[in-house]
Amino acid sequence: MIRKIVLVCFILILLYIPLSGKVNEQKPDLWLSKDKFAHLTSSTFLFCWHYEILNNVYQMKKDHSKFIAISLTEFCGLIKEIYDSKKKGNYFSYKDLLFDTLGCFLGFMFYQ
């Protein structure tokens, strides 16, 4: 049941993205940069932190902890990008979201 709710929320957020603001109209968005490394490492950290809290503090099953940790971490990255698109001189970056996803994947692999 919770997976269906998270999936519906994720789809609604994805539908909101085109309406959220600018998409890289000014600055070049490089594939390899300090910003991408920051997204990768912070997402890995957030996934591990969410997983540890859910699994050890709330005593959730490992699979549920991983699923919710991925959802929370990706949601944080998406909200950050939407916030960035609202700031003057900044934009929404799909590449940043990709590096957030890669960070979640690294954290997920760490707990396999």
JOCORZI-V490022 format. One record per pair of residues at least 24 apart in sequence whose C-alpha atoms are under 10 Angstrom apart, sorted by the first residue. I is the first residue (numbers start at 1). GAP is how many residues later the second one is. If there is no record, write none. Layout:
<<I/GAP> <I/GAP>>
//
This chain:
<<2/62> <2/65> <2/66> <3/61> <3/64> <3/65> <3/68> <6/61> <6/62> <6/65> <6/66> <7/64> <9/66> <10/61> <10/64> <10/65> <10/68> <13/62> <13/65> <13/66> <14/64> <16/66> <17/61> <17/64> <17/65> <17/68> <17/75> <18/74> <19/63> <20/61> <20/62> <20/63> <20/64> <20/65> <20/66> <20/71> <20/72> <21/60> <21/61> <21/62> <21/63> <21/64> <21/65> <21/66> <21/69> <21/70> <21/71> <22/60> <22/62> <22/63> <22/64> <22/65> <22/66> <22/67> <22/68> <22/69> <22/70> <22/71> <23/62> <23/67> <23/68> <23/69> <23/70> <23/71> <24/61> <24/65> <24/66> <24/67> <24/68> <24/69> <24/70> <25/64> <25/65> <25/66> <25/67> <26/63> <26/64> <26/65> <27/62> <27/63> <27/64> <29/62> <29/64> <29/65> <29/66> <29/67> <30/65> <30/66> <31/64> <31/65> <31/68> <32/63> <35/61> <35/64> <36/59> <36/60> <36/61> <36/62> <36/63> <36/64> <37/59> <37/62> <37/63> <37/66> <38/58> <38/61> <38/62> <38/65> <39/38> <39/56> <39/57> <39/58> <39/59> <39/60> <39/61> <39/62> <39/63> <39/64> <40/56> <40/57> <40/58> <40/59> <40/60> <40/61> <40/62> <40/63> <40/64> <40/65> <40/66> <40/67> <41/58> <41/59> <41/61> <41/62> <41/63> <41/65> <41/66> <42/31> <42/35> <42/57> <42/58> <42/61> <42/62> <43/27> <43/30> <43/31> <43/33> <43/34> <43/54> <43/56> <43/57> <43/58> <43/59> <43/60> <43/61> <43/62> <43/63> <43/64> <44/26> <44/29> <44/55> <44/56> <44/57> <44/58> <44/59> <44/60> <44/61> <44/62> <44/63> <44/64> <44/66> <45/28> <45/58> <45/59> <45/61> <45/62> <46/24> <46/26> <46/27> <46/28> <46/30> <46/31> <46/54> <46/57> <46/58> <46/61> <47/24> <47/25> <47/26> <47/27> <47/53> <47/56> <47/57> <47/58> <47/59> <47/60> <47/61> <48/25> <48/55> <48/56> <48/58> <48/59> <48/60> <48/62> <48/63> <49/24> <49/58> <51/56> <51/57> <51/60> <62/49> <62/50> <66/38> <66/41> <66/42> <66/45> <67/41> <69/35> <69/38> <69/39> <70/31> <70/33> <70/34> <70/35> <70/37> <70/38> <71/33> <73/27> <73/28> <73/30> <73/31> <74/24> <74/26> <74/27> <74/29> <74/30> <75/25> <76/24> <77/24>>
//
